[in-house]
């Protein structure tokens, strides 16, 4: 579990001196929910690489504050895999559509 250290305080605006020793995920979630009304954040205390890929598919947005290059690379690959899925789905939809430019939103004189 990644805990707040004194060295984090000069570059992490969510953490305070009284947070030193506490889990980063919990403190960050609490501070964001205090600042942004209506947002609900559930902190997870594990390596992001240990979560199943389907775990990430339920999110509409992923916000990261990672120090680890390995973790950054992993989550970038996860996000790109979702984009690839969307592009493949969109391509399938497009191939089912008529080739008429008006069907593709090109419009034209009526």
C-alpha positions in Angstrom: 0.0 0.0 0.0 1.4 3.4 -1.0 1.5 5.8 1.9 2.1 9.5 2.1 5.6 10.6 2.9 6.9 14.1 3.8 8.7 14.2 0.4 5.2 14.0 -1.3 4.0 17.3 0.3 5.8 19.7 -2.0 4.3 18.1 -5.2 0.9 16.7 -4.1 -1.6 19.4 -3.4 -4.1 17.0 -1.9 -1.9 15.9 1.0 -1.1 17.8 4.2 1.5 17.2 6.9 -1.1 15.5 9.1 -1.6 13.0 6.4 1.9 11.6 6.5 1.8 7.8 7.0 -1.8 7.5 5.7 -2.7 5.7 2.5 -2.5 8.0 -0.5 -5.6 6.5 -2.2 -7.9 7.2 0.8 -6.6 10.7 1.5 -6.8 11.7 -2.2 -10.3 10.4 -2.6 -11.5 12.2 0.5 -9.9 15.6 -0.6 -11.3 15.4 -4.1 -14.8 14.6 -2.7 -14.5 17.6 -0.4 -13.7 19.9 -3.3 -16.0 18.5 -6.0 -19.7 18.2 -5.1 -21.5 15.2 -6.4 -18.4 13.1 -7.2 -18.1 9.7 -5.6 -14.6 8.1 -5.3 -14.0 4.7 -3.9 -10.3 4.3 -3.1 -8.6 1.0 -3.8 -5.5 -0.1 -1.9 -3.6 -2.3 -4.3 -1.4 -2.2 -7.4 -3.4 -1.1 -10.5 -1.8 -4.0 -12.4 -3.5 -6.5 -10.1 -7.0 -5.5 -11.1 -8.8 -7.5 -13.8 -9.2 -5.6 -17.1 -13.0 -5.7 -16.8 -12.6 -3.6 -13.6 -11.6 -0.6 -15.7 -14.4 -1.0 -18.3 -17.0 0.3 -15.9 -15.4 3.8 -15.7 -16.3 6.7 -17.9 -13.2 8.5 -16.8 -9.9 7.5 -15.2 -7.8 10.1 -13.4 -4.3 9.2 -12.4 -1.6 10.6 -10.3 1.0 7.9 -10.7 4.7 8.0 -9.9 5.5 4.6 -11.2 6.5 4.5 -14.9 5.4 0.8 -14.9 2.0 1.7 -13.6 1.6 4.5 -16.1 2.5 2.2 -19.0 0.1 -0.4 -17.8 -2.9 2.0 -17.5 -2.1 3.6 -20.8 -2.2 0.2 -22.5 -5.5 -0.5 -20.7 -7.0 2.8 -21.9 -5.8 2.2 -25.5 -7.3 -1.3 -25.5 -10.7 0.3 -24.7 -10.2 2.8 -27.6 -9.4 -0.1 -29.9 -12.6 -1.8 -28.9 -14.6 1.3 -29.6 -13.0 1.8 -33.0 -13.7 -1.8 -33.9 -17.3 -1.5 -32.8 -17.6 1.8 -34.7 -16.1 0.3 -37.8 -18.6 -2.6 -37.7 -21.5 -0.1 -37.4 -20.1 1.9 -40.3 -19.8 -1.1 -42.5 -23.5 -1.9 -41.9 -24.6 1.5 -43.0 -25.4 2.5 -46.6 -22.6 4.1 -48.6 -24.9 7.1 -49.3 -23.0 10.2 -48.1 -26.2 11.6 -46.5 -26.4 8.5 -44.3 -22.9 9.3 -43.0 -23.9 12.9 -42.1 -22.3 14.6 -45.1 -25.6 16.3 -45.9 -26.0 18.2 -49.1 -28.7 20.3 -50.8 -32.2 19.3 -50.1 
